[in-house]
Amino acid sequence: MAKRHLKARARQTNRTATIATQKKGKGRKQAAQALPTVTLPIAVLPFVALRDQGRPHYWNVPPVAETLKAHCDAERLGRQYAMQYAEWLRSYPELVGMGSLGWIASDIDFRDPTRAGYWIGFFACIEGALFDAM
């Protein structure tokens, strides 16, 4: 997969996140220019929430009770989120490699036990899909 050298600044519009991109120069400053924008409808994913300002919150899930049943339900929902994310990527193949999975992972609080089931299911499903693809 080719690396993309992009600087990105997120802005929000209605139910989509807009990313302004600009290619990096080879060590020299470039004159200021209008940046082309790419609209990413990532906010349609159920676990992404727009904020009043700035970039979206890429992992916005409600806390659950710290019971086995609630954890299992959250894990099952996390797996569904992973499948929805995979379908979203399939719908936008030009965005593969832009780092959207990293955006999601950077917003997860891995120390919060009331939300752990979601990310466990999410990453377990993605891990299984990667294995199946080999």
C-alpha positions in Angstrom: 0.0 0.0 0.0 1.5 3.3 -1.0 2.2 5.8 1.8 0.3 9.0 1.6 2.1 12.1 2.8 -0.7 14.3 3.9 -1.3 17.0 6.5 -4.8 16.8 7.7 -7.0 19.3 9.5 -10.5 18.2 10.4 -13.5 20.4 10.2 -17.1 19.4 10.6 -20.0 19.8 8.3 -23.5 18.5 9.2 -23.1 14.6 9.5 -19.7 14.4 7.7 -16.2 15.2 8.7 -14.2 17.3 6.2 -10.4 16.9 6.0 -8.3 19.5 4.3 -5.2 17.9 2.8 -1.9 19.2 1.4 1.1 17.3 0.1 4.4 17.8 2.0 7.2 19.7 0.3 10.7 18.4 0.0 12.1 20.4 2.9 11.2 23.7 1.5 8.3 26.0 2.4 5.5 26.2 -0.1 3.5 29.4 -0.8 0.1 29.5 1.0 -2.6 28.1 -1.2 -6.1 27.0 -1.0 -6.3 23.4 0.2 -8.5 20.9 -1.6 -11.0 19.2 0.7 -12.1 15.6 0.8 -15.5 14.9 2.5 -15.4 11.8 4.7 -18.8 10.6 5.8 -17.3 8.8 8.7 -19.8 10.4 11.1 -22.4 8.0 9.7 -20.8 5.2 11.7 -22.7 4.6 14.9 -19.7 5.0 17.2 -18.5 8.4 15.7 -19.8 11.6 17.1 -19.4 15.1 15.8 -18.3 17.8 18.2 -19.2 21.5 18.1 -15.7 22.4 17.0 -12.7 20.4 15.8 -12.4 16.9 14.7 -15.1 14.2 15.4 -14.8 11.9 18.4 -14.1 8.6 16.7 -15.0 6.3 19.6 -18.1 7.5 21.3 -19.8 4.6 23.1 -22.0 4.7 26.2 -20.7 3.1 29.4 -22.3 -0.3 30.4 -22.7 -1.9 33.8 -19.7 -3.9 35.0 -21.6 -7.2 34.7 -20.8 -10.2 32.6 -24.0 -9.9 30.6 -23.4 -6.1 29.9 -19.8 -6.8 28.9 -20.8 -9.6 26.5 -23.5 -7.4 25.0 -20.9 -4.5 24.5 -18.5 -7.0 23.0 -21.1 -8.2 20.5 -21.9 -4.6 19.6 -18.2 -3.9 19.2 -18.0 -6.7 16.6 -21.0 -5.2 14.8 -19.2 -1.8 14.8 -16.1 -3.5 13.2 -18.3 -5.0 10.5 -19.9 -1.6 9.8 -16.4 0.0 9.7 -15.3 -2.6 7.2 -18.3 -2.0 5.0 -17.6 1.8 5.3 -14.1 1.2 4.1 -15.4 -1.0 1.2 -17.7 1.9 0.2 -14.7 4.3 0.2 -11.7 2.4 -1.0 -9.8 5.6 -1.8 -9.7 6.3 2.0 -7.9 3.0 2.8 -4.5 3.9 4.2 -5.5 7.3 5.4 -5.3 6.2 9.1 -9.0 6.0 10.0 -8.4 3.0 12.2 -5.7 4.9 14.0 -8.1 7.8 14.6 -10.5 5.4 16.2 -7.9 3.7 18.3 -6.5 7.1 19.5 -10.0 8.0 20.9 -10.5 4.8 22.9 -9.9 4.9 26.6 -8.4 1.4 27.1 -8.4 1.9 30.9 -12.2 2.4 31.2 -13.8 -0.9 32.3 -17.3 0.3 31.5 -16.4 0.5 27.8 -13.9 -2.3 27.4 -16.3 -4.8 25.9 -16.8 -2.6 22.9 -13.2 -2.3 21.9 -12.5 -5.9 22.7 -15.2 -7.0 20.3 -14.2 -4.4 17.7 -10.5 -5.4 17.5 -11.2 -9.1 17.9 -13.4 -8.9 14.8 -10.8 -6.9 12.8 -8.1 -9.3 13.9 -10.2 -12.2 12.6 -10.8 -10.4 9.3 -7.1 -9.9 8.9 -6.4 -13.5 9.5 -9.1 -14.6 7.1 -7.6 -12.3 4.4 -4.3 -14.1 4.5 
